[in-house]
């Protein structure tokens, strides 16, 4: 009597097929991600490249990607021939963005601390109230803002724009900082309280070091929103003493000469501070934006 050998089906083929399917799906996802990324970055690349082209080639309907490169657009932006310097507008933008961001943090961090750590009744209603202030379009509140600015002497003054920027960014900052502080263990605050630390010391010695990435991401977002704001500053200011860079850019568009190369160079130069700040705080920005995520 002979014994018949029974062999179990090998699973190597199934495992190999599974890995091949996962590898193909991963490659497809990577390819699609790169394509989408290139689609989004293509207009930015075209803007930067056009800023280095002469006006004749920059103004053509067919993009001249291989046109000769020049710094004429940047020289025109900085007033080499027109004599109009953008530096007053750059200084106004820097002052308004930085000061408003600092003021927003000074108000948002204590508010987020009270809503996330201290027992506040109906804190969800408070958060909804903060968020509801963003429901109204800026155009709908323009007339009341104009009347208020005129009555208190805020037209064509930078300090009034700083207050508007602060009010514009405060709800977003409170929401972001509240999600960051809610992830901090309450035991740290209790230990600080037992050691006799007051509110200011707790905010500076306990919250600031731990929530540093969250503060960095909130600061950067508030800075970007303030730096890029155009609608309000375009209506409430009309002099060089208060206007910012976004309000200065439309003045480069004229009907008397070509302007596309100079405009692209100006847009690139205006975007550089935000890009530099984003790359400088890249690590903390990524950490901060993931602090409030569900893990």
Buried (B, 14 or more C-beta within 10 A) or exposed (E): EEEEEEEEEEEEEEEEEEEEEEEEEEEEEEEEEEEEEEEEEEEEEEBBBBBBBBBEBBBEEEEBEEBEEBEBBBEBBBEEEEEBEBEBBBEBBBBBBBBBBBBBBEBBBBBBBBBBBEEBEEBEEBBEEBEEEEEEEBEEBBEEBBEBBEEEEBBBBBEBBBBBBBBBBBBBBBBBBBBBBBBBEEEBBEEBEEEEBEEEEBBEEBBEEBBBBBBBBBBBBBBBBBBBBEEBBBBBBEEBEBBBBBBBBEBBEEEEEBBBBBBBBBBBBBBEBBEEBEEEBEEBBEBBBEBBEEE
